[in-house]
Amino acid sequence: MITIKSPREIEKMNEAGTLLANIHIGLRDLIKPGIDSWEIEKFTTQYCADHGAIPSEKDVDGYHYATCISINDEVAHMAPQKGRLLKNGDLVKVDMTVSLDGYQADSCWAYAVGDVSDDVKRLMDVTKKSLYLGIDQAVIGNRIGDIGAAIQDFVETQHHMGDVRDLIGHGIGTEMHEEPDVPAYGEAGHGIRLREGMVITIEPMVNLGTFELADKIDKDNWEYYVSADGSLSCQYEHTLAITKDGPKILTSQDPEFDTKYLLK
C-alpha cells in the first residue's frame, strides 16, 4: 500500500534528510587516498549517535553496518571492511538510510578519491545528471515510468552506458522501504500515477559497460553486487517528496544548486 504523507510528516522527513546530507558533506573531507574505508563507517555511526539518529540499515536482514561502501566495479550493498584502504583514482559510493524521530531518509553519494580518470569523471557526471532528469519527472500526474524513461534515455541512448535494472528505488516514510517500486529505467506513460504527498527515492546506478550485474559473497557471507563485465559503477540517490510545487529534495547537500527543489 502506498502511504500519502502529510506536510508535517514531509517536514519531519526533511529533518532526517538534512541530517543525512550533513553526513555526506562531512565525508567530503574524510575520503582521500590512503584512509581506511572503515573510517567512513565510524564517522557515520558517531554522527548519528551525536545527533539522536538511528542508522536504519544496521541489524536489518542480517546486515551489521550503518553504511554500504561500494568501490569501483562494486555496484551496491558492499559492507564496510576494516583494513581496506582507499587508493588514488578510486570511485567510492556511500549509501545509507537514517531514522530521526521515527522518520526515514535515504541517500547515496559518489566520491572521487584523489586524482581520478576521465572515465570516472564522465561516469559520475552522467549518473548525477540522470538523477536530476528523473527528479524533474516526479510531478503530480506523471507516472513512475516517466522517471525511469528519462534516466534510461540519457544513460543508454545518449551516453551508451549501462542503466542497472536489478536494483531500484522505492517509497519511503516511517519504514525504510515502502511501495511503490521506482525503477531507474522504464517506459514513459506507464506505471502508477504520482500523487501529492508521495515520498520516494530515485537512485540510478550506472555502469560504464553493461547494465548487467554479478552476485558476489564477502567473507562474512554477505551478498553484494558488481558489474558483470568488471566495469566501473556509479550511484547517486535522493529522497524526494511529490508536492503541488513540484518535486522537493529532502536530502539536498547543495541549497544553491537545488534551490528550486527545496521545501519553502
Residue pairs with C-beta under 8 A, 6 or more apart in sequence:
1 179
2 171
2 178
2 179
2 180
2 192
2 195
2 198
3 171
3 173
3 178
4 195
4 196
4 197
4 198
5 13
5 173
5 197
5 198
5 199
5 241
6 197
9 103
9 173
10 197
10 199
10 241
10 243
10 248
10 250
10 263
11 263
12 100
12 101
12 102
12 103
13 103
13 104
13 105
13 172
13 173
13 199
13 239
13 241
13 250
14 241
14 248
14 250
14 263
15 100
15 101
15 103
16 53
16 98
16 99
16 100
16 101
16 103
16 104
16 105
16 250
17 105
17 107
17 239
17 249
17 250
17 251
17 252
18 250
18 251
18 252
19 48
19 51
19 53
19 98
19 100
19 105
20 96
20 97
20 98
20 105
20 106
20 107
20 251
21 107
21 251
21 252
21 253
22 47
23 43
23 44
23 47
23 48
23 96
23 98
24 94
24 107
24 109
24 253
25 253
26 43
26 47
27 40
27 43
27 44
27 94
27 109
27 111
28 111
30 39
30 40
30 43
31 40
31 86
31 92
31 111
31 113
32 86
32 113
32 114
33 86
33 87
33 88
33 90
33 113
33 114
34 85
34 86
35 85
35 86
36 82
36 83
36 84
36 85
36 86
37 69
37 71
37 80
37 81
37 84
37 85
37 86
37 92
38 80
38 81
38 82
38 83
38 84
40 67
40 69
40 80
40 92
40 94
41 65
41 66
41 67
41 69
41 80
44 55
44 66
44 67
44 94
44 96
45 55
45 66
47 53
48 54
48 55
48 66
48 98
51 100
52 100
52 101
53 98
53 99
53 100
54 98
54 99
54 100
55 65
55 66
55 67
55 96
55 97
55 98
56 96
56 97
56 98
56 99
56 104
56 106
56 176
57 63
57 65
57 66
57 67
57 68
57 96
57 97
57 176
58 64
58 65
58 66
60 176
62 222
63 79
63 222
64 79
64 220
65 79
65 80
66 96
67 80
67 94
67 95
67 96
68 76
68 77
68 78
68 79
68 80
68 93
68 94
68 95
68 96
68 108
68 224
69 78
69 79
69 80
69 81
69 92
69 93
69 94
70 76
70 77
70 78
70 92
70 93
70 95
70 224
70 233
70 235
71 78
71 84
71 86
71 90
71 91
71 92
71 93
72 90
72 91
72 232
72 233
73 226
73 227
73 230
73 231
73 232
73 233
74 93
74 224
74 225
74 226
74 233
75 164
75 167
75 205
75 207
75 213
75 224
75 225
75 226
75 227
75 233
75 235
76 93
76 95
76 167
76 205
76 224
76 225
76 235
77 222
77 223
77 224
77 225
78 218
78 224
79 218
79 220
79 222
79 224
81 218
86 92
86 113
87 113
87 114
88 113
88 114
88 115
89 113
89 114
89 115
89 116
89 117
89 120
90 113
90 114
90 116
91 110
91 111
91 112
91 113
91 116
91 120
91 123
91 124
91 232
91 233
91 234
92 110
92 111
92 113
93 108
93 109
93 110
93 111
93 233
93 234
93 235
94 108
94 109
94 111
95 106
95 107
95 108
95 235
95 237
96 106
96 107
96 108
97 104
97 105
97 106
97 172
97 176
98 104
98 105
99 176
102 174
103 173
103 174
104 172
104 173
104 174
104 175
104 176
104 239
105 172
105 239
105 250
105 251
106 172
106 176
106 201
106 203
106 237
106 239
106 251
107 201
107 237
107 238
107 239
107 251
108 203
108 235
108 236
108 237
109 236
109 237
109 253
110 124
110 127
110 128
110 234
110 235
110 236
112 120
112 121
112 124
119 208
119 232
120 232
123 161
123 206
123 208
123 232
123 233
123 234
124 234
126 154
126 155
126 159
126 161
126 206
126 234
127 155
127 204
127 205
127 206
127 234
127 235
127 236
128 236
129 154
130 150
130 151
130 154
130 155
130 163
130 184
130 204
130 206
131 151
131 202
131 203
131 204
131 236
131 237
131 238
133 150
133 151
133 154
134 147
134 148
134 150
134 151
134 184
134 202
134 204
135 202
135 238
135 240
135 247
135 249
135 261
136 150
136 247
137 146
137 147
137 149
137 150
138 147
138 194
138 200
138 202
138 240
138 242
138 247
139 194
139 242
139 246
139 247
140 194
140 195
140 196
140 242
140 243
140 244
141 193
141 194
142 193
142 194
143 188
143 189
143 190
143 191
143 192
143 193
143 194
144 180
144 181
144 182
144 183
144 186
144 190
144 191
144 192
144 194
145 186
145 187
145 188
145 189
145 190
145 191
146 186
146 188
146 189
146 191
147 182
147 183
147 184
147 186
147 202
148 182
148 183
148 184
148 185
148 186
148 187
148 191
149 185
149 186
149 187
149 188
150 188
151 163
151 184
151 185
151 202
151 204
152 163
152 184
152 185
152 186
155 161
155 162
155 163
155 204
155 206
156 162
156 163
156 211
161 206
161 207
161 208
161 209
162 206
162 207
162 208
162 209
162 210
162 211
162 212
162 227
162 231
163 184
163 185
163 204
163 205
163 206
163 211
164 184
164 204
164 205
164 206
164 207
164 211
164 213
164 233
165 183
165 185
165 211
166 213
166 225
167 203
167 205
167 213
167 225
168 181
168 182
168 183
168 184
168 203
169 181
169 182
169 183
169 184
169 200
169 201
169 202
169 203
169 237
170 177
170 178
170 179
170 180
170 181
170 182
170 200
170 201
171 177
171 178
171 179
171 180
171 182
171 198
171 199
171 200
171 201
172 178
172 199
172 200
172 201
172 239
173 199
180 191
180 192
180 198
180 200
182 200
182 201
182 202
182 203
184 202
184 203
184 204
184 205
194 242
195 242
196 242
196 243
196 244
197 241
197 242
197 243
198 241
198 242
199 239
199 240
199 241
199 242
199 250
200 239
200 240
200 242
201 237
201 238
201 239
201 240
202 237
202 238
202 240
203 235
203 236
203 237
203 238
204 235
204 236
204 237
205 233
205 234
205 235
206 233
206 234
206 235
207 227
207 229
207 231
207 232
207 233
208 227
208 231
208 232
208 233
209 227
209 229
209 230
209 231
210 227
210 228
210 229
210 231
212 227
212 228
212 229
213 225
213 226
213 227
213 228
214 225
214 226
214 227
214 228
215 223
215 224
215 225
216 223
216 224
216 225
216 226
217 223
217 224
218 224
226 233
227 233
237 251
238 249
238 250
238 251
238 252
239 249
239 250
239 251
240 247
240 248
240 249
240 250
240 251
240 261
241 247
241 248
241 250
241 263
243 263
245 264
246 260
246 261
247 261
248 261
248 262
248 263
249 258
249 261
249 262
250 263
252 258
252 261
252 262
255 262
